[in-house]
Amino acid sequence: MSASSRTPSRPAPAAPPAPAMPPARMTGRQKLVLTLLLGAQFMIAVDFSILNVALPVVGAGLGFALQDLQWIATAFALAAAGFTLLFGRVADLVGRKRLFLAGMAVLGLSSLLGGLATSPEVLLTARVLQGLATAAVTPAGLALLTTAFKEGPLRERALGLNGALMSAGFTAGAILGGLLTDLLSWRWAFLVNVPVAALVVALAPAVIADSRPAERPRLDVPGAAAVTGGLLLLVYGLTQAGATGWTTPATLVALLAGLALLVAFRSVEKRAAAPLVPVHILKRRSVVWGNVTGLIAFVTETSLVFLLTLYLQEVLGYTPFATGLAFGVLGVGTVIGGMLGGRAVGRYGNRRTIVAGGAVQALATLSLVALGTSGGWIWLLLAATFAGGVGNMLMIVGFMVTATSGLPDEEQGLATGLATMTQQVGITLGIPVMSAVATARMTALGDTGPAGVLSGVSVAVLVNSALVLAGAVLAGIFLKERRGR
């Protein structure tokens, strides 16, 4: 036997470990695009709530009857929710950048019209135009955002910041509306938009790259008419339910007709040559259950703000401005949750992020059942809304990532249109539903004083918490895990 054959074989030297991939970083241009788009989305979010605390002052200034004040909010909500899905497809037709710029221009001009209004008719016209501009800008801006960042950590971070600023915008709108109304005039709740819109329109053409499908799709007119009409009637019915009750003829007819048109829309889409929402999109688990989760997240948090406004003003005696300031803690929680959301999705996956966020929000909301009539309970409210805001934003970021992931760029306008429609319908749906629950409890007790309001709010808070928990459970069961790369 040779010496060489007796020599034991040596293992090959181990390959050196692969160098760790550096964390993805945004380029300077991407940061500029992100800043511009987030600024526009923040302004849109502020518009949802900036007039809420000023409605009585606006009504007195322009001669609105008390029962007609709701139309200042309803006119905006109808246009914003009803036309979102349609404009999401129009953005694919004419170009997302072009529609974004047109929407921002209309938003600035309609805000100027509202600030200079001298009659209820002019103000309501301005609110409808603001709603239409919102329906155009929000899905177009979100589609520009998702196509500017490839699927993965950067997109998740961008969507997290977008969600944080939008939720913070709702809170900031309440505070800013009270501040402007007290110090200047309710007209500045409109006029503050004008310079921001002008700045975005001036800078965006040079900063934002356009995005549209490679092949120009045709517009599905029957589908567009069915879904727009259905959403308009549904939102109208929901707002009427909050104002006049769920059993009035106007409410029932609007809700049933809206649901019938939405069912017809699905049937139309199955037969359309170029459907507004292709059936294969509606069969995607991520799109369906992502939007269900998002709907629950927006329904519960916006309606909780309404319930706690009742508590702060009717039970603790807070002024509208002090109420807005109390919700500043919620705004801080949503910003923190949004900043953490993208990282959480990247590290733990979308499903775990949604489930964890829902659990935190549900527990925080449930603790509010303990609220009492003394001023000392404000500390529980502040702590619970902060924690609930963090949890809610984890759900929302997880929803946005889920609902827009795994789709090609040519379908991002549609995906973001669906996500935006979910958001706006959720914002509109939550308040009348929770108002009906609280009112039913007060009616059963025969007490509309502070004790009755507190009891009604407590029951509605319990329902709210159960809804959040149901959303988290559904996400845990039906969503596939998608982890950032």
N, C-alpha and C positions, 0 to 999 in steps of 0.2 A: 504494500500500500504506500503510495507516494505521500510525501510530507504535505503536499497541497491538499490531498484528500482528507488528511487528518485534521486540518485547520478548521475549527468551527466557523461557520458563516456568520458574518457580522450584519446586524440589521442596518438597513440603509438609514442614513441620518435623517432625522425628522425635518420636514419642510418648515421653514420659518413661518410663524403665524402671519396671516394676512393683516395688513395694516388696517386699523379701524377707519371706517368711512367717516369723514368729517361731517358734522351736522349741516344740513342744507341751510343755505343763507340766501336771503333775498338780495337781488341786485338793487342798485340805486334807483333804476327806472321802475322796478316792481314796487319799491317802497313808495314812490311818488304816485303810481297808479293806485295802490292800496289806500293811501291817504285821501286821494281825490274821491274814490268810490265810497269809502267809509264815511267821509264828510257828507256826501249826498244822502247816503242811507240814514245817517244820524238825523239829518234835517227832516227826512220823511217821517222817521219815528217820532220826533218831537211834535210834528203836526197832528199826530193821532190824539195827543192829550193836551196840547197847549191851551186849547179853548175851554176845556172841561170846567176848570174852576172859575172861568170868566163868563160863563153862559148867562147868569142873571144880569150882570153888568151890560153885556152885549144886548140882551133883550130889552133892557130899560133904555139903552142909548138909541136903538133903532125902532122901537115900538113893536117888538114881538109879543104876542100873547103868551101867557105862561105855558099853555099846553102845546104851543108851537116851538118852544125852545129846543126840543129834542131833534128837530129837523136840521139844526145847525150841525149836529154830529151825524145824523142819519144820512143827510145828503152826501157827505164825504164818504161814509162807510159804504153806501150803495154803489157809488162809482168805483171806489178803490177795490172792493171785493168782486163786484160783478164783472169788471172788464180785465182783470189780471190775467186770466188764462188766455183770453183772446190776444191781448197785447204781447204775451209771451211768444205766441206764434207769429204775430206781426213783426216782432223783432227779428225772427229768423228770415222773414221775407225781405224787409227793407234794410236790414243791418242793425245790430244791437247798439253800436255806437251812435248811429243816426237817430234811432228812437230814444236813446238815453238823453241825447242833447236836446231833441225836440221836447221831451217830457220836462226836462229841467227848465227850459225856456217858458213853457206853459205854466209851470209851477211858480216861477218868479212873477210872471204877468198876472196870474190869478191871485197871488198873494197881494200884489199891489192893488188889484181891484177890490179885494176884501178889506184892505186897510183904508181905502178911500170910500167904502160903501156908505150910502146915505139912506138906504131902504132895505127892508128884509129881502126883497126880490133880488137885489144886486148882491147882497151877501150870500144868499143861497146859491146863486149862479157861480160866485167865486168858489164856494165850497165844492160844488160839483166838478168844476174845472180842476181844483186841487186834487180831488179824488181820482179823476181821469189821469192827471199827471203822475200821481202815485202809482196807479196801475201800470203805467208805461215805464217809469223809471226803476221801480223795484225789481221786476224780473230781468229787465235789460241790464241793469247794473250788476245784479247777482250773476248773470250769465257771463258778463265781461270779467267778473272777478274769478269765476271758476275756470274760464279758458285762459286767463292770464297766469294761472298757477297750475302746474301739472298735478294730477292726482297723487297724493302722498302728504308728507309732513307740512310742506309749505301751504298747500291748499287748506289743510286742516287748521293751520295756524291762522290763515286769512279768514276762514269761515268762523273761527272762534272769536276773533276780534270783531267781525261783522255782527255776530249775534250779540256780543257784549255791548257794543255801541247802540244797536237797535233797542235792546232792552233798557239800557241806561237812558236812551232817548225818551222812552215813555215816561220815566220818572223825571227826567230833566224837564220835559214839557210841562208837567204839572207845577214844578217849582218855578220855572221861567214864566209860565202863564200868570201865576199869582204875583210874582215880582213885577212884571211889566205892567200888569193891570193896576197894582197898588201905586207904583212910582210914576208911571207915565200914562198910558191909556191902553184899553183892550186892543186898539188898532195896531199896536206894536207887536201883538201876537201874530199878525199877518206880515207886517212890514219887515220884521227881522229876517224873513226868508229872502227878501229881494236881493240884498248884497251877496248873500251866500250863493244863491242861484246864478247870479251874474258872474261871480268868480269861477264857479264850476264850468259854466258855458264858455268862458274865455280861455280857461286852461286845458280843458279836456281834449280839444281837437289835436293839440300837439303832444299830449301825454298818452292817451289811450289808443291802443291798436284795435281796429275793427275786428269783429268776429261774426261769421255767418256760415251756414252750411255750404258745402261745395256746390250742391245743386239747389237751385231756388225752388222751394216747395210751393204748391198751390194752396190757396186758402180754402178751407172746408167751410163754405158759407152756412149750410144747414146746421152743421155741428156747432159753429160759432154762435149762431142765433139761439140754438137750444141751450147751450151751457151758459151763455150770458144772460138769457132770459130766466133760466132756472136759478142762477145765483142771485140775480136781482130780486126775484120774488122771495127766495129763501131768506136773504138778509133783511128785506123789508118785513117779512113775517116775524122774524126774530126781534127786530126793533119794536114792532107793534106789540109783540107779546110782552116786552118789558114795560111798555107804556100803558096798554089797555087790558092786558091779561091774555092767557093762552086760549081761552074759549070763545073770544069774540069772533063774529063772522069774518071780519077783515083779516084777522090773524090766521084763522083756519084755512080760508080760501087761498091766501098767499102761500102758506107753507105747503099745502097739498099740491097746488099748481106748480110750485117750484120743484118739489120732489118728482112730480110727473115729468117735467121737462128734463130733469137730470137723468131719469130713467130712459126717456126717449133719446137723450144724447148718447148714451151708451149703445143703444140700438142703431142709431145713425152712424156711429163710428165703425161698427162692424161691417157696414156696407159701403162706406165712403172709399173712393179711390185714393184720396190723399187726406186721411183723417187728421183732425186737429190734435187728437190724442190717440196715437196708434195703439191698437188693442194689446200688442206685445208689451208696451210700456206698463199698462195697467195690470199685466200678469206678473211683473217683476216683484218679487217679495220685498226687495229693498225699497222700491218706490211706494208700494201699498202700505206696508207696515211702518216705514219711515214716516210717511205722512200722517198715519193714524197717531203715532207717537207725538209728532209735532202739533197736531190738532189738540191733543189732550194737554200738552205743555202750555200752549197759548190760551186755551180756554180757562185753565185753572189759575194761572198767575195773574192775568188781567182781571178776572172776576174777583180774585182775592183782594186786589187793590181796591176794587169797588166796595167789597164787604167791609174792609178795614177803614175805608173812608166814612162809611156809615157809623162804624163804631167810634172813630175818633171825634166826629162832629156831633153825632146824636147822643152818644153816651158820655164821652169825656168832655165835650164842649169845645173842641179845638176849632180855630178859624180855618178857612180854606188854605191860607198861606202856611200856617203852622202844620196843617195836614200834609201839604206838599213837602215841607222840610222833613217831616217824620219819615217819608218814603225815600229820603236821600240815602238812608242806610241800605234799603233794598237795592238802590242803584249801585252802591259800592259792591254789594254782594254779586250782582249780575256782571259787573265788570270783571271781578276776580274770577267768577265762574267761567266767563268767556275766555279769559286768558289761560285758564287751566284746561278748558275743554279740548282744544286742539291737541295739547300734549297728552291728555288722558286717552283720547281716541288713538293717537299714535302708539302709545305704550300698552294700553289694555284692550283696545278694540272698541268698535262703536257700540256693540251690544252691552258690554260691561259698563261702559260710560253712561249709557242711557239708564240702565237698571240702577246703578249706584246713585246717579243724580235724582231719579224718581224716588228712591228710598229716602234720601236726605230731604227732598222737598215734602214728601208725604208726612214724615215724622215732624218736621218743623211746622207744617200746617196744622197737624193734629194737636200740637201743643197749644195752639191758639184757642182751643175749646175752653181752656182754663181762664180766659180773660174775664176780669170782673169790672165793677163800676168805679173803682178808685183810680186815681191818677198814677199810682205806683205800678200798675200793670203795663205801662208804656214800655218798661224795660224788657218784659217778655215779648212784647210785640216787635221791638227793635231787634232783639236777638233772633227771634224766629224768622222775621222777614229777611234778615241778612243771610242766615243759613239756607232758607228756602230759595233765595235768589241765586245762591251758588249752585244748589241742586238743579233748579230750573234751567239755568244756562248750560249745565252739563247735558241735560236732556235735549235742549235746543241745538247745541253744536253737534251732538250725536245724530240728531234728526237731519240737519242740513248735510252733513257728510254722507249719511246713509242714502238720502233721497237724491243726491247728485253724483254718487260714485258708480263706477262700472258702466258709464254711458259715454258714447263718443261725443266730441265737441258739437257735432251738428244737432244733437238732441239736448244740449245743455239749456237752450232757451226754453224748451218744453218742460224739462225737469225743474228748472228754477221757477217757471211760471206756476207749475203745480205746487211747489213748496211755498211760494209767495201767496197763492190763493189759500192754501191751508192756514198760513199765518193770519191772513186778514179775516177769513171766515171764523177762525178760532177767537180772535180778538172781539169780533162782533157777537159771536154765539155765547161767550161766557157770561157776560153781564146779565142779559135777560134770563138765562137759565138760573143763575144763582139768586137773582133778584126775586124770581118766582118762588124759589125754595124758602128764602127768608120771609117773603110776604105771606106765604101760606102758613108758616109757623106763627107769625104775628096775628094773622086772622083767626087761627085756631085758639089762640090765647085771648083774643079780644083786647089786645094791649099794643098800642103804637107808641107808647112812651119809651124812655130809656131802657127799662127792664124788658119790654117786649122786643125792642130792637136788638138788645144783647142776646136774647134767646134765639131770635131769628138768625142772627149772624152766626151763632154757635152751631146751629143745625146745618146751615149752609157751608160752614167751614168743615164740618164733619164729612159732608157729601164731597166737597172739594178734595179733601185728603184721600178719600176712597177712590176718586177718579184718577188721581195721580198714581196711586198704588196699582190700580188696574192697568194703567198705561205701561208702568214698569214691568209688570208681570207679562203683558202681551209682548213687549219687546223681548223679554228674556226667552219666551217660548218660540216666537215666530221669526225673529231676525237672525240672519246668519252673521257670524263674526266677521268683521272686516278690520284688519289691523293696518295702521299706517306703516309705510315703508321708510 
